[in-house]
Amino acid sequence: MATTEEIQSGLAEILEEVAGVLPADATPEKSFTEDLDVDSLSMVEIATAVEDKFGVAIPDDELANIRTVGDAISFIEKNQS
Amino acid sequence: MSDIVVTGLGATTPLGGDVASTWAALLEGRSGVVPLDDEWAAQMLVRIVARLAVEPTDHLDRVQARRLDRCQQMALLAAREAWADAGSPDVDPERLAVVVGTGVGGARTMLGQDDVLEERGPGRVSPLTVPMLMPNGPAATVGLELHARAGVHTPVSACASGSEGISLALDLLRAGRADVVVAGGAEACIHPLPMAGFARMRAMSTRNDDPERASRPWDKGRDGFVLGEGAGLLVLERAESAKARGAHIYAILAGAGVTNDSFDMVLPQPEGKLAASAIRLALRDAGIDAAEIGHVNAHATSTPTGDIAEAGAILTALGDGAAVAGTKSMTGHMLGAAGAVESIFTILALRDQIVPGTQNLDDLDDDPRVHALDIVRGASRKTTLRAAVNDAFGFGGHNVALVFTAA
C-alpha cells in the first residue's frame, strides 16, 4: 500500500512524463484541465499510467469525476489493493 | 495572372537537419544511406536506409514530441524553418492554407499500437493513436502551428504526394482561395512492415554491404531504391504580396502538370508517355518552351524499370538539352516527401546556378534513351539556368511535373 506522499509523488511523475507538468505544480488543489492544461486525451493516458503504477482500475465514469490532483490521490488511496 | 513565388524553404533530410546543411551535403556528393542497425534488421532482406541526419526529438519540446508521429515531428520542424525563412509573413489566418502530402502518414504509430493491442489488449492502446496515424496528421500539425485557417489539405499519391501538394498550392493561390500557402510533403516509414513489403516487391536495393553505393540511378548495376525519410516545405505566395512585404524571392513556381498512367498499379508505362505529358502540361502552364529548361531534377529512384521510363519521358518532352540530376543517389527515396525536397533542390539549383551531380553512376545503362540524356555525373556542374523541372511519380500511376523559373 502506497502512502499519500508516495501516491502524490508517483502521480507527479506521471503528470510530468505525460503532460510536462512540473512536480512542484502538481499540488492537491490543482484542476487538471483548468490549472495544469491537461487535455482529455492526456487524462486518458494519465489514467492508464496510474492504473499500471498503483494497481487500481479507473472506469470511464469515475475518470470523469476526477477533476483535481487531490481527487486522483483520494481515488487511488481508496481503491489500491 | 500573377506569378506565384517561393519565399521560404524548410527541410529535414538524411543529409541534414535543415535546408542549408542538406544542400551543402548534396553539392558535395555525400550519401545519407546507412546500415540499418535496429534489432529487427537482422532478419530483413534489406538492411540499408536513409535515416534523418538529425533526430527531430532533439529539436522539439518533449511533451509536444510524444504526441506527434515521427512524420508529424518532421513536418513541424520543416514548417518552422520555412516560415522563419519567409520572414514569418503577417497574413490573416483565414487566408493562410497548408498542404502537406504523405505516402503513408503515421504508419509507425499504427503498427506500434497494433503491437500494443496484440500484447496488452485494447485497454492499453494510446488515446493518441488516431491523431498520430491519420494521413492528414502532418498537415494538421503544421496548420495548428501556424494557425492556418484557409484550409489544410493532404494529397496522398504515394511518391508523388509532395509534388502534388505543391501543385495544389499553386491552384489555391491562383484561384484566390489563399494568400499564402505552406506546401510540401513528409514521410517517416522506416519500420519492418513497409520495408518487408517493398522488399517483397523487389523494389528495393539489397546492396547491404555497400550502403553509400546502393542508390545508383541509371547505372547498369542498380537494383532498386533505398528507403529514406524526411520532410520538405515551401512557403508560396503571389509575387505582388511578396514584393510588397519585401520578402526574399527564391524562384517562381511557374507551372504544374499532373497526369496518371492508369496503366498498372505499380509499373510505369514503359515509354513514360503520360510522364512526358505531365512535363508538357507543366511547360504549357508556365508558358515556356522546352528549350528553355536547363535542368531536370529527375524522380530517378534507381529501379530498373522506372529510371528508363523517365529517361524516355524527359527525352520526349524536353529533348536532350537539359542537365539531368538523380539526387536520390544521395538522399535515398523519401517517398511522399521526395517531390517536395527535390523541388527545394530544383529551386536552389536555379538560385546558385548549379546542378548537383548524380552519384554512383559508374556504368551507364545501355538503353539509348538514357545515353541520349545529359546526366550530370559525379561532381556538381556550374551552369546558367533560367528554368528547371522537377519530376515525381508514384505507385498508382501518378505523374507530377513542376516548372520553376529563376527569380
Interface residues (C-beta under 8 A of the other chain):
Chain A: V18 A19 G20 L41 V44 E45 T48
Chain B: D61 R62 V63 R66 R67 G123 R124 S126 P127 L128 P131
